[in-house]
Amino acid sequence: MTTQKITTLALDLEGTLISNAMSQIPRPGLFEFLERCALIFPRLVMFTTVNEDKFRHIARLLVEEGKAPAWFAHIEYVNWQGETKNLEYIPDARVEESILVDDFEIYVHPGQAEQWMQIEFFDYPYSEEDRGLFKMLAKLEALFKA
């Protein structure tokens, strides 16, 4: 991992923050994870394969259900194309100052593996005992303190 100051945290949606765009089950600890990340990082962005309209619908539901903070419905959304999540698509952000939290390596853009933090996949049966976001938060906090 880079020792550069991280200013942008790019978050995946499906399998990371929620189950998937169909069932939309929030991962345990989602609200706390998002709140803490907002305190740690100057900028949070959503970097997902889910199109923006669908994402906004999901985000509003999560907020209405009290599973995500109110600001999550308006989080910056990264429009991108291609096979990988190239951090260069984040407007006005430097790749080396950005981190992508995602569950699947196939989305990591070539040459940006150092900017990727893999989170455990949130998968069926979607246990309330899942600790993936808490574990990732500990890693992000350690990175921020480094």
Secondary structure, 3 states (H helix, E strand, C coil): CCCCCCCEEEECCECCCECCCCCCCECCCHHHHHHHHHHHCCEEEECCCCCHHHHHHHHHHHHHCCCCCHHHHHCEECCCCCCCECHHHCCCCCHHHEEEEECCHHHECCCCHHHEEECCCCCCCCCCCCCHHHHHHHHHHHHHHC
